[in-house]
Amino acid sequence: MNITLNGEAHAVEAGTTIATLIEALNIPLVKVAVERNLSIVSRSSFDQVILQKGDRIEIVRFIGGG
């Protein structure tokens, strides 16, 4: 099924959770924020939120520096 990930079309399998998506993208779960359809998703629910056809997902990684 298709979702929009950071503004681009992206295909995922039915039943994919946010945690599974992040893992497949090789993004560490630490220092990451996810927005689903304009709502922030709490980190504690990443493994419970199942993506739906047409979802708009924004993933932001926090990178420190100085």
N, C-alpha and C positions, 0 to 999 in steps of 0.2 A: 504494500500500500504506500501511497505517497504522502509525505509531510513536507513542510517548509522548514529548513534548518538554517538558521542565520541568513535568511533571505534567499536561499537557493533550494530548488527541488531536491528531495532526498528520499530514496526508497528504503522502507524498513519492513520487516516481517510482522504479520499480525501477532499481537501479544507482546510486542516489544515494550519494555518499561523504560523510563528515563535512565535508570541505572544501567540497563543493558546497552542503551544507545551510547551513553558516555563511555562505557567500557569498550565498546566496539570502535569508538573514535580514538581510543588510547589517550583519553584525558583523565588525569588523576582526579579523584573525587574531592580532594582537598583543594580549597580555594577556588571553587567553581560555583556559579549562580546560574539557575535555569528559570526561564520564563516560558510559560505555556499559554498561548492565546491571551497574551497581555497580563497574565497573573503569575506572580512569583511562586515557584514550587519549593516547599521546604525540603531541605536536604534529607530530613528523616523520612520523607515519603517518596524519594526517588525510586525505590524498589517496589512501590505499590501503585504508582501512576502508570497506567497502560496507555500508550499512545494510540490515538484514533486517526482515521483517515482525514487529511486536511488540517491537522494540528499545525500551528505555527510555533516553532520552538526556537528560542534564542539561548545560546550557551555562552557565558562570559567567564573567562578565566582571569583570576587576579594574579598579577605578576609583580613582585617586589623589585625594587632597585633603588639606586641612589646616586 
